Amino acid sequence: MIREFIISIYLFIFKILFMLAKLFPLQEKTVGFASFGDNIYYTTRALRKSSNEPIIIVRDSMCKYEFDESIATIIPFHLTRPIAYIKSIYHLATATTILVDNYFGFLAVTKFRKGATCIQLWHATGALKKFGLQDPSIKNRTPKAIKRFQQVYNRFHYITVGSDRMAEIFEESFGRPSETMLRTGVPRTDFFYNQLERNHALQAIDDYLPHTRQKKVILYAPTFRENQLNHYRIQLDVSRMYEELSQDYILLIKNHPAVRYELQHGYEDFVFDVTDYYDVNHLLLVTDILITDYSSVPCEFSIFHKPIIFYAYDLTEYPGLRKDYVSESPGPIVYTTEEIITTIKEENVDLEKIAHFSSIWNKYSKGNSSNHLVDFIMERKSPKHQVG
């Protein structure tokens, strides 16, 4: 299989570079490999207040998050920047603390030395669909690929979680034992409890999209479909929504980073593509009604106790949904644009159910998750705690 051959060559080269970098001494520093960025941003910001050690943020090509260069050194992680790429591997091999926020295949060949701790700051606060070893698409992968997945997951010494439910899911999805789960809460949710940061975010959104101060905001944030990564088709009837809702609402569309959507013409004062906006937390802050499907975004949005509509037009066809998706969804499940419009107009939502949903997924995310994680990191650096 050509794809597997290319991956094998890439990982072989990465392994050689990593082994060479391990010849250098281990250093008291933190390296964050950022694909989404927000969890790493909040963690490293809190870490800077507790330590003067070097912090390096390695950004992959997908990461749009705006990091503060006064806090960390920023390095691009892309083969088109070979010198920066090699520097990234050097820092990965010589850091005492490694933070990652996504699946990074190179971890399969990076055996960290004693004294280094790798912490997974997974980008989702909850999970309505299966992923990792539980993803149904894994049956289509080769045994070699599946072994590589597990090798990557085995590199996680710890995984931060915002709830006991998510801890159980990580144990199943990553094949990691319960003692690797850090019940610190999810760092990026600290934003929701910080009024000063919320005010700054509101100003940023106001500058970016002034329409949000004029009307109520509907945010449509669907997950991706494997068969539509290159040919995404939005299933909303934008024309009908414009006719029925545009007097009181605007519609923001936040697609998954893996897909692109071209806006229809004629609705410029109603529909806005915010896929490239760097911080989804800002968007959630100004959202009055969330429309989603199988994404994890309702897990953090439920903190606001605002209406959520689940637009599951392909419910019977979508692979890998968790068995309790229908019974535990805290908002109405609808299948057509007309049902969306009716639900919005009739305000057909159960806010108490949304509050209960939030209590499940955000049990430990109460505004001080970053500090809890930093306390753990600093404790790990003490002489009496070493990772084997």
Order of alpha helices (4+ residues) and beta strands (2+ residues): alpha-beta-alpha-beta-beta-alpha-beta-beta-alpha-beta-alpha-beta-alpha-beta-alpha-beta-beta-alpha-beta-alpha-beta-alpha-beta-alpha-alpha-alpha
